[in-house]
Amino acid sequence: PGGEPSPRPGRPVARVAATEWKPERPGPGCVRGAVHDETAYALGGVAGHAGLFAPADDLLTFGEALRLGGGPVLRPQSVAEMVRDQGAEGAPFRHGLGVRIGDPGIVGPLAGAYGHSGFTGTSLVVDPARGLTVVLLTNAVHPVRGRDGIRELRHAIAAEALRLTS
């Protein structure tokens, strides 16, 4: 059923990082192995707005496909359309398909980079000009919501990546 734990084969739910305390959900303790976002949960566990949910190595593979203009998980035509400015009028930054282009809240000091972020603080930042793909997996809602500092953490990680490439 929608929203129930369904870890990847060979990865028991006990090895999946806990997300948020949701006493209204089945099972003891924090949500584990299922999306915690209320809207995504109501939609069966999958919704584009809910951020990044995958192991770091899978997100790196995805990010590298974006950076390199295609690869094992994305065709070159798909990447080109994803990273093309879609012309969202009135937005403070440019929008691709599934990525924000130059959004300082995600890419920090990596001007020209693009990426995707999630409510819990996860982010994927891709900077083809510098040859960078940065994956940040965090959990700002564990065990409960209301923790500050994710934007600052994203900026610090991006600044360190920039420093390492300079």
C-alpha positions, -999 to +999 in steps of 0.1 A: +000+000+000+010+036-005+036+050+019+045+017+034+081+008+038+096-007+007+134-006+009+156-016-020+163-053-023+188-064+002+184-034+024+162-041+054+141-013+068+162-014+100+191-001+079+171+028+065+177+062+082+148+073+104+131+105+094+104+121+115+083+112+145+048+107+132+027+091+159-003+088+135+016+064+113+018+026+117+048+012+134+069+022+164+091+053+166+101+075+137+091+069+101+116+046+085+118+033+049+088+054+038+084+090+028+074+112+057+060+142+037+023+143+042+014+151+006+037+125-009+025+099+016-011+107+006-001+102-030+013+068-024+048+078-015+059+095-047+057+132-054+081+155-072+081+182-046+092+159-018+129+162-024+157+136-027+152+101-013+179+077-023+213+064-012+241+090-017+258+068-044+226+067-065+222+105-062+258+110-072+251+088-103+221+110-111+240+142-105+269+131-126+245+123-155+232+159-152+268+173-150+280+153-180+250+159-201+236+123-200+246+089-188+233+056-176+201+071-160+193+101-183+194+106-221+213+137-233+180+152-247+164+148-212+193+165-195+193+194-220+157+200-213+160+197-175+188+223-173+173+247-199+158+278-184+120+272-187+113+309-185+093+311-152+084+347-151+088+367-119+109+341-102+140+353-083+161+326-101+158+305-133+139+272-133+147+241-152+127+209-150+133+195-115+162+219-109+166+255-099+193+273-118+214+298-097+192+297-067+215+309-039+194+290-013+206+257-029+239+265-047+253+291-023+284+307-038+285+283-068+272+309-093+259+293-124+253+259-107+219+243-105+203+218-082+174+204-063+167+205-026+144+189-001+125+199+030+147+179+053+178+197+041+189+173+013+204+188-018+220+180-051+241+207-066+257+204-101+283+228-114+294+217-149+318+246-153+338+236-122+333+198-127+314+195-094+286+174-082+277+178-045+253+155-027+242+166+008+219+142+028+206+156+060+176+153+083+164+185+098+132+169+109+147+142+130+131+136+154+108+166+150+105+197+128+116+232+136+154+229+135+173+259+119+205+260+100+200+240+068+204+269+044+237+278+062+249+242+060+241+241+023+261+273+018+290+260+039+292+227+019+291+246-014+318+270-002+340+241+008+335+225-026+344+258-043+375+260-021+386+225-030+383+232-067+402+266-066 
